[in-house]
Amino acid sequence: MSALVSATAEDVALLPGWLAGREDAVTFAGPVGFPLDVDALMAEHPSFALRREGVCVGFGQVWATDDTTARIGRILVDPSRRGEGLGRVLVSGLVAAAKENFPGATAVTLGVYEQNEAARRLYTSLGFVEQPERTTTQVAGQVWSAVQMRRPL
């Protein structure tokens, strides 16, 4: 059984071990520093851990971008556990957390890099719709384009 709970320092301390390098960090957590500063990450936004059998297997954050919109991000799943459906459970839980923590929000957004096709398929299957807006990040001398996605709450 999986449970989405408020992340602890012990949960967040696992995250750097899930990332092979800066490209991995950006792919799964967005434009964050590398190596990952777990204290800064915890201070940034409300953080949630997906636990299975008491062990953190996923992480994500939720925050408000304005009075009617929440955003989820920094979505990470333990790479040794990918393919088990944990991403679906994690994102669904983060959407529920957005609704609970920001009751005035009518929509939730997220960003995903264009090349992360598996994540884009997952988010689409959970009701997110790609928006025309794109953002960019420099990674290893390349410009990565992020698709912005939105769904109603």
DRENDO-1510 file (C-alpha; in Angstrom, 1 decimal, always signed):
<recs>
REC; n; res; u; v; w
REC; 1; MET; +0.0; +0.0; +0.0 .
REC; 2; SER; +1.2; +3.5; -0.8 .
REC; 3; ALA; +0.6; +6.7; +1.1 .
REC; 4; LEU; +1.4; +10.3; +0.3 .
REC; 5; VAL; +2.5; +12.2; +3.4 .
REC; 6; SER; +4.4; +15.3; +4.3 .
REC; 7; ALA; +8.0; +14.7; +3.4 .
REC; 8; THR; +10.6; +14.5; +6.2 .
REC; 9; ALA; +14.2; +15.4; +6.1 .
REC; 10; GLU; +15.0; +11.7; +6.0 .
REC; 11; ASP; +12.8; +11.3; +2.9 .
REC; 12; VAL; +14.4; +14.2; +1.1 .
REC; 13; ALA; +17.9; +13.0; +2.0 .
REC; 14; LEU; +17.3; +10.0; -0.4 .
REC; 15; LEU; +16.7; +12.3; -3.4 .
REC; 16; PRO; +20.4; +13.0; -4.4 .
REC; 17; GLY; +21.0; +9.2; -4.6 .
REC; 18; TRP; +18.2; +9.0; -7.2 .
REC; 19; LEU; +19.9; +11.5; -9.6 .
REC; 20; ALA; +22.9; +10.4; -11.8 .
REC; 21; GLY; +23.8; +14.0; -12.6 .
REC; 22; ARG; +22.6; +17.5; -13.4 .
REC; 23; GLU; +20.7; +16.3; -16.6 .
REC; 24; ASP; +18.8; +13.8; -14.4 .
REC; 25; ALA; +18.1; +16.5; -11.8 .
REC; 26; VAL; +16.7; +18.9; -14.4 .
REC; 27; THR; +14.7; +16.1; -16.3 .
REC; 28; PHE; +12.9; +15.0; -13.2 .
REC; 29; ALA; +12.9; +18.1; -10.9 .
REC; 30; GLY; +13.1; +21.1; -13.2 .
REC; 31; PRO; +15.7; +23.8; -13.1 .
REC; 32; VAL; +17.3; +22.9; -9.7 .
REC; 33; GLY; +20.9; +23.1; -8.6 .
REC; 34; PHE; +23.1; +20.1; -8.7 .
REC; 35; PRO; +24.1; +18.6; -6.5 .
REC; 36; LEU; +20.7; +18.9; -5.0 .
REC; 37; ASP; +20.5; +21.1; -1.9 .
REC; 38; VAL; +17.9; +19.2; +0.1 .
REC; 39; ASP; +17.6; +21.9; +2.8 .
REC; 40; ALA; +16.8; +24.5; +0.2 .
REC; 41; LEU; +14.4; +22.1; -1.5 .
REC; 42; MET; +12.5; +21.5; +1.7 .
REC; 43; ALA; +12.2; +25.2; +2.4 .
REC; 44; GLU; +11.0; +26.1; -1.1 .
REC; 45; HIS; +7.4; +24.6; -1.2 .
REC; 46; PRO; +5.2; +22.1; +0.7 .
REC; 47; SER; +6.9; +18.8; +0.1 .
REC; 48; PHE; +5.3; +15.3; -0.1 .
REC; 49; ALA; +6.7; +11.8; +0.0 .
REC; 50; LEU; +5.1; +8.8; -1.5 .
REC; 51; ARG; +5.9; +5.9; +0.8 .
REC; 52; ARG; +5.5; +2.2; +0.1 .
REC; 53; GLU; +6.0; -0.1; +3.1 .
REC; 54; GLY; +7.3; +2.8; +5.0 .
REC; 55; VAL; +10.0; +3.7; +2.5 .
REC; 56; CYS; +10.1; +6.9; +0.4 .
REC; 57; VAL; +9.7; +5.9; -3.2 .
REC; 58; GLY; +8.5; +9.2; -4.7 .
REC; 59; PHE; +8.7; +12.9; -4.0 .
REC; 60; GLY; +6.9; +16.0; -5.2 .
REC; 61; GLN; +5.9; +19.6; -4.2 .
REC; 62; VAL; +2.7; +21.7; -4.4 .
REC; 63; TRP; +2.4; +25.4; -4.4 .
REC; 64; ALA; +0.0; +28.2; -5.4 .
REC; 65; THR; +0.9; +30.4; -8.4 .
REC; 66; ASP; -2.0; +32.7; -7.9 .
REC; 67; ASP; -5.5; +32.7; -6.2 .
REC; 68; THR; -7.0; +30.1; -8.6 .
REC; 69; THR; -4.0; +28.0; -9.7 .
REC; 70; ALA; -1.9; +25.5; -7.9 .
REC; 71; ARG; +1.3; +23.9; -9.4 .
REC; 72; ILE; +2.9; +20.6; -8.8 .
REC; 73; GLY; +6.6; +19.9; -9.5 .
REC; 74; ARG; +9.9; +18.4; -8.5 .
REC; 75; ILE; +8.3; +15.1; -9.2 .
REC; 76; LEU; +10.8; +12.3; -8.6 .
REC; 77; VAL; +10.4; +8.5; -8.4 .
REC; 78; ASP; +13.1; +6.2; -7.1 .
REC; 79; PRO; +14.7; +5.0; -10.4 .
REC; 80; SER; +14.9; +1.4; -9.0 .
REC; 81; ARG; +11.1; +1.5; -8.7 .
REC; 82; ARG; +10.2; +3.0; -12.0 .
REC; 83; GLY; +7.7; +1.0; -14.0 .
REC; 84; GLU; +5.6; +0.0; -11.0 .
REC; 85; GLY; +2.9; +2.7; -11.5 .
REC; 86; LEU; +4.3; +4.9; -8.7 .
REC; 87; GLY; +4.4; +8.0; -10.9 .
REC; 88; ARG; +0.6; +7.7; -11.4 .
REC; 89; VAL; +0.0; +7.3; -7.7 .
REC; 90; LEU; +2.3; +10.2; -6.9 .
REC; 91; VAL; +0.9; +12.7; -9.4 .
REC; 92; SER; -2.7; +11.7; -8.4 .
REC; 93; GLY; -1.8; +12.3; -4.8 .
REC; 94; LEU; -0.2; +15.6; -5.6 .
REC; 95; VAL; -3.3; +16.8; -7.4 .
REC; 96; ALA; -5.4; +15.8; -4.4 .
REC; 97; ALA; -2.9; +17.7; -2.1 .
REC; 98; ALA; -3.2; +20.8; -4.3 .
REC; 99; LYS; -7.0; +20.7; -4.0 .
REC; 100; GLU; -6.8; +20.2; -0.3 .
REC; 101; ASN; -4.1; +22.8; +0.4 .
REC; 102; PHE; -5.4; +25.5; -1.9 .
REC; 103; PRO; -9.2; +25.3; -1.8 .
REC; 104; GLY; -9.6; +28.4; -4.0 .
REC; 105; ALA; -7.7; +26.8; -6.8 .
REC; 106; THR; -9.7; +25.7; -9.8 .
REC; 107; ALA; -6.8; +24.3; -11.9 .
REC; 108; VAL; -3.4; +22.7; -11.4 .
REC; 109; THR; -0.4; +23.1; -13.7 .
REC; 110; LEU; +3.0; +21.4; -14.2 .
REC; 111; GLY; +5.9; +21.6; -16.6 .
REC; 112; VAL; +7.6; +18.7; -18.4 .
REC; 113; TYR; +10.5; +18.7; -20.8 .
REC; 114; GLU; +9.5; +17.9; -24.4 .
REC; 115; GLN; +11.8; +14.9; -24.6 .
REC; 116; ASN; +10.3; +13.2; -21.5 .
REC; 117; GLU; +7.6; +11.4; -23.5 .
REC; 118; ALA; +6.8; +8.9; -20.8 .
REC; 119; ALA; +5.9; +11.6; -18.3 .
REC; 120; ARG; +3.9; +13.6; -21.0 .
REC; 121; ARG; +1.8; +10.4; -21.7 .
REC; 122; LEU; +1.3; +9.9; -17.9 .
REC; 123; TYR; +0.2; +13.5; -17.3 .
REC; 124; THR; -2.1; +13.4; -20.4 .
REC; 125; SER; -3.7; +10.2; -19.1 .
REC; 126; LEU; -4.4; +12.0; -15.8 .
REC; 127; GLY; -6.3; +14.8; -17.5 .
REC; 128; PHE; -3.5; +17.4; -18.1 .
REC; 129; VAL; -3.7; +19.2; -21.4 .
REC; 130; GLU; -0.7; +20.8; -23.1 .
REC; 131; GLN; -0.8; +24.5; -23.2 .
REC; 132; PRO; +0.8; +26.7; -26.0 .
REC; 133; GLU; +3.2; +28.2; -23.5 .
REC; 134; ARG; +6.8; +26.9; -23.3 .
REC; 135; THR; +9.7; +27.7; -21.0 .
REC; 136; THR; +13.3; +27.0; -21.6 .
REC; 137; THR; +16.3; +25.9; -19.5 .
REC; 138; GLN; +20.0; +25.7; -20.4 .
REC; 139; VAL; +21.4; +22.2; -19.8 .
REC; 140; ALA; +24.9; +21.1; -20.8 .
REC; 141; GLY; +25.1; +23.8; -23.5 .
REC; 142; GLN; +21.7; +22.9; -24.9 .
REC; 143; VAL; +18.3; +24.6; -24.7 .
REC; 144; TRP; +15.6; +22.3; -23.3 .
REC; 145; SER; +12.0; +23.3; -23.9 .
REC; 146; ALA; +9.4; +22.5; -21.3 .
REC; 147; VAL; +5.7; +22.0; -22.1 .
REC; 148; GLN; +3.3; +23.6; -19.7 .
REC; 149; MET; +0.3; +21.4; -18.9 .
REC; 150; ARG; -3.0; +22.2; -17.0 .
REC; 151; ARG; -6.0; +20.4; -15.7 .
REC; 152; PRO; -9.1; +21.4; -13.7 .
REC; 153; LEU; -9.3; +20.6; -10.1 .
</recs>
